Amino acid sequence: MTTNAPGSGTNQPAVEVEGLGCRYGARRALEEVTFSVSRGEIFGLLGPNGSGKTTLFKILSTLMPAAEGRASVLGHDLAREPGPVRKRLGVVFQHPSLDPKLTVLENLMHHGHLHGLSGGALRSRAHALLERFDLGDRARDRAENLSGGLKRRAELAKALLPRPELLLLDEPSTGLDPGARREFSAYLDRLRRQEGVTALLTTHLMDEAECCDRVGILDQGRLVALGAPDELKRRVGGDVVVIRARDPEQLREKVRNKLGREATLLEGSLRVAGPGGHELAREVVEAFPEIASVTFGRPTLEDVFIHLTGHRFWSASAS
């Protein structure tokens, strides 16, 4: 699915991270994180709150240095050459960076000035981006009057103004409804296909991560999985059957002894992964009348997270 950026002339990864570590006091925010992002790839960092996504984002966007390891962006070492990296980045932060009292066009114009753009070329570029993101008729509206989805479009247009080679997006779909999230993912895919832009985004949303070429799953500062979404889900092994009962611990022993299946006890329910989920569900219903419910389905990225960490995605966030 990945392609090199037009005119890049190199197969060098857009992002290379090796043994990256960071600590806040006694707490390790990142621990020996290693991965790379190919040019033209849409890469997602998936993890609950507190998993290290934001720290990693700050390091890659040159907002803070790494305490351990090394990272390079577009061939430049972040520790030694942050300046050249900044000139080639487009960044969309989790919290809106639009000035609410300025119009949409004024926001883009001021951002262009920060990047040394001016005059007719800047104005033409700004109008072209607004048209691309269906904001042409909102150019003179104040940013504060836009919906959440339109604000996100304006943020992306602003980030693309200086023609970046790499987009860094921190929780880009925060506050958007499912339809707006799908629309946003479609914009990213179009940018990749038409202009070869590389995108690295952080997210805690499963459907957003599903749209990425590859995903790195973070938990408590560690990279616990790396691969294409479908590849990661295949590692779970077949279907996932969830069984709920009044005494799940006792039922777990019965499932092992009578059906020869190992079940994982997780927050009051039993989970069994393996082929033939519909057959297992039927066997469970017939063998154990005391159960409250049985559901089964194909593995999700949350199932991958549970399989690798032994706890739910959102319980990790709460902790």
C-alpha positions in Angstrom: 0.0 0.0 0.0 2.9 2.4 0.6 4.6 4.5 -2.0 7.6 6.8 -2.1 6.9 10.5 -2.2 7.1 11.9 -5.7 10.5 13.2 -6.3 11.8 12.0 -3.0 14.5 10.0 -4.8 15.2 7.9 -1.8 14.0 4.7 -0.1 15.2 6.0 3.2 12.3 5.8 5.8 10.5 9.0 6.6 10.8 8.3 10.3 13.3 6.1 12.1 13.1 5.5 15.9 15.6 3.3 17.7 15.6 2.5 21.4 13.7 5.6 22.3 13.2 6.2 26.0 11.8 9.0 28.2 11.1 9.3 32.0 9.0 11.7 34.0 10.5 11.3 37.5 10.1 7.7 38.5 7.7 6.9 35.7 8.9 5.7 32.4 6.8 7.3 29.6 8.7 5.4 26.8 10.9 2.3 27.1 13.1 1.2 24.2 10.6 2.0 21.4 11.9 1.1 18.0 10.1 1.4 14.6 10.3 3.0 11.2 7.8 4.7 8.9 8.1 4.3 5.1 7.7 7.3 2.8 4.1 7.6 1.6 2.8 5.5 4.4 -0.1 6.2 6.8 1.2 5.0 10.1 -0.8 4.9 13.4 0.3 4.8 17.0 -2.6 3.2 18.9 -2.8 3.2 22.6 -4.8 4.2 25.6 -4.3 7.4 27.5 -1.0 7.2 29.4 0.6 4.8 26.9 3.3 7.2 25.7 1.7 8.4 22.5 1.8 12.1 23.3 5.4 11.9 24.6 6.5 10.2 21.4 4.6 12.8 19.3 6.3 15.6 21.2 9.7 14.1 20.5 9.0 13.5 16.8 7.6 17.1 16.3 10.8 18.5 18.0 8.9 19.9 21.0 11.1 17.9 23.5 14.3 15.9 23.3 14.5 12.1 23.9 16.4 11.1 27.0 17.5 7.8 25.5 17.9 6.3 22.0 17.8 8.1 18.7 15.2 9.3 16.2 15.5 10.7 12.7 12.9 12.4 10.5 13.4 12.7 6.8 17.1 11.8 7.1 17.8 14.4 9.9 18.8 13.4 13.4 16.3 15.1 15.8 18.9 15.7 18.5 21.4 17.5 16.1 19.2 18.9 13.3 15.8 19.9 14.6 15.7 23.1 12.4 15.7 21.3 9.0 13.1 18.9 10.3 10.7 21.6 11.3 10.7 23.1 7.8 9.5 19.8 6.3 6.8 19.0 8.9 3.1 19.7 9.0 1.7 19.3 12.5 -1.9 19.0 13.7 -2.2 19.0 17.4 -4.9 17.3 19.5 -6.2 20.7 20.7 -7.3 23.2 18.0 -4.6 25.7 17.1 -6.9 28.0 15.1 -7.3 31.5 16.3 -11.1 31.6 16.9 -11.4 35.3 16.3 -9.7 35.2 12.9 -11.4 34.0 9.7 -10.4 30.7 8.2 -8.4 32.5 5.5 -6.7 34.7 8.0 -5.6 31.7 10.0 -3.9 30.2 6.9 -2.3 33.5 5.9 -0.8 34.1 9.3 0.5 30.5 9.4 2.0 31.0 6.0 3.9 34.1 7.2 5.4 32.0 10.0 6.9 29.8 7.3 8.3 32.7 5.3 5.5 32.7 2.6 3.9 35.9 1.5 2.1 37.8 -1.3 0.1 36.4 -4.1 1.7 32.9 -3.9 0.6 32.5 -0.3 -2.9 33.8 -1.0 -3.2 31.5 -4.0 -2.0 28.5 -2.1 -4.3 29.2 0.8 -7.4 29.5 -1.4 -6.5 26.3 -3.3 -6.3 24.4 0.0 -9.6 25.8 1.2 -11.2 24.7 -2.0 -9.6 21.2 -1.8 -11.1 20.8 1.7 -14.5 22.2 0.7 -14.0 25.3 2.8 -14.0 27.9 0.0 -17.4 29.3 0.9 -16.3 29.5 4.6 -13.0 31.4 4.0 -14.3 34.6 5.5 -16.1 32.9 8.4 -14.6 33.2 11.9 -13.0 30.0 13.0 -15.1 30.0 16.2 -18.3 29.6 14.0 -17.1 26.3 12.4 -18.3 22.9 13.4 -15.8 20.4 14.8 -15.4 18.7 11.4 -14.9 21.9 9.6 -12.3 23.0 12.1 -10.4 19.8 11.6 -10.4 20.4 7.8 -9.1 23.9 8.4 -6.4 22.5 10.7 -5.3 20.1 8.0 -5.3 22.8 5.3 -3.1 25.0 7.6 -0.7 22.1 8.2 -0.4 21.5 4.4 0.2 25.1 3.6 4.1 24.9 3.5 3.9 21.7 1.5 5.3 19.4 4.2 6.7 15.9 3.4 5.5 14.5 6.7 2.3 15.1 8.5 2.2 14.5 12.3 -1.3 14.3 13.7 -2.0 14.0 17.4 -5.5 12.4 18.0 -6.8 14.1 14.8 -10.3 12.8 15.1 -10.9 14.0 18.7 -14.4 15.4 18.9 -15.5 14.2 15.5 -18.5 12.0 14.9 -18.0 8.7 13.0 -18.9 10.2 9.6 -16.5 13.1 10.0 -13.7 10.6 11.1 -14.2 8.5 7.9 -14.1 11.7 5.9 -10.9 12.8 7.6 -9.3 9.4 6.8 -10.3 9.7 3.2 -8.6 13.1 3.0 -5.4 11.5 4.3 -5.5 8.7 1.8 -6.1 11.2 -1.0 -3.0 13.2 0.1 -0.9 10.0 0.2 -2.0 8.9 -3.3 -1.9 12.2 -5.0 1.1 13.9 -3.4 3.0 11.1 -1.6 2.6 12.7 1.8 3.6 10.5 4.7 1.3 10.7 7.8 2.0 9.5 11.3 -0.9 9.8 13.7 -1.6 9.0 17.3 -5.1 7.6 18.2 -7.1 5.7 20.8 -9.8 5.0 18.3 -9.9 1.5 16.8 -11.7 2.5 13.6 -9.1 5.2 12.9 -6.3 2.8 13.4 -7.9 0.3 11.1 -7.5 2.8 8.2 -3.7 2.9 8.6 -1.3 1.0 6.5 0.5 -0.2 9.7 -0.1 0.3 13.4 2.2 0.3 16.4 0.4 -0.6 19.6 1.7 1.2 22.7 1.0 0.1 26.3 2.7 1.7 29.3 5.5 3.2 27.2 6.3 -0.1 25.4 5.7 -0.9 21.8 3.9 -4.3 22.2 2.9 -4.9 18.5 3.8 -3.6 15.0 2.2 -4.5 11.7 -0.7 -4.1 9.3 -4.1 -4.2 11.1 -5.2 -7.5 9.4 -1.8 -9.1 10.2 -2.1 -8.2 13.8 -5.6 -9.5 14.1 -4.5 -12.8 12.6 -2.1 -13.3 15.5 -5.1 -13.7 17.8 -6.0 -16.9 16.1 -9.5 -17.4 14.7 -12.6 -16.0 16.3 -13.1 -14.5 19.8 -15.8 -15.9 21.9 -16.9 -14.0 25.0 -18.9 -15.9 27.7 -20.6 -14.2 30.7 -21.8 -16.1 33.7 -22.5 -15.6 37.4 -19.4 -17.5 38.5 -16.9 -17.1 35.6 -14.0 -18.6 37.5 -15.8 -21.9 38.1 -17.1 -21.9 34.5 -13.5 -21.4 33.4 -12.6 -24.8 34.9 -15.6 -26.4 33.4 -14.7 -25.1 29.9 -11.2 -26.5 30.3 -12.3 -29.9 31.6 -15.3 -30.5 29.4 -14.4 -28.7 26.2 -10.6 -28.8 26.4 -10.4 -25.0 25.7 -8.4 -22.5 27.7 -10.3 -19.3 28.6 -9.0 -16.0 29.8 -10.8 -14.4 32.7 -11.0 -10.7 32.1 -13.2 -8.3 34.1 -15.9 -10.8 34.9 -16.1 -12.5 31.5 -14.4 -15.4 29.8 -12.7 -15.0 26.4 -11.7 -17.9 24.2 -9.7 -17.3 20.9 -9.6 -19.9 18.2 -11.1 -21.2 15.0 -14.8 -22.1 14.7 -16.2 -19.5 17.0 -19.8 -20.3 16.0 -19.4 -24.0 16.8 -17.8 -23.2 20.2 -20.6 -20.8 21.0 -23.2 -23.5 20.3 -21.2 -26.1 22.4 -21.1 -23.6 25.3 -24.8 -23.0 25.2 -25.6 -26.7 25.1 -23.1 -27.7 27.8 -23.5 -24.9 30.4 -27.1 -23.8 31.0 -25.9 -21.5 33.8 -24.3 -19.0 31.4 -25.8 -15.6 31.0 -24.7 -14.9 27.4 -22.3 -15.9 24.6 -21.1 -13.7 21.8 -18.5 -14.3 19.1 -16.9 -12.4 16.2 -13.7 -11.8 14.2 -10.8 -10.3 16.2 -10.5 -6.5 16.5 -7.5 -4.4 17.3 -8.8 -4.3 20.9 -8.7 -8.1 21.0 -5.1 -7.8 19.8 -4.4 -5.5 22.7 -6.0 -7.8 25.2 -4.2 -10.8 23.7 -0.8 -9.1 24.2 -1.3 -7.2 27.5 -3.9 -9.3 29.4 -6.1 -6.3 30.1 -8.7 -4.2 28.3 -7.8 -1.1 26.3 -9.9 1.3 28.3 -9.0 -0.2 31.7 -5.4 0.5 30.8 -6.4 4.1 30.1 -8.1 4.4 33.4 -5.1 3.0 35.3 
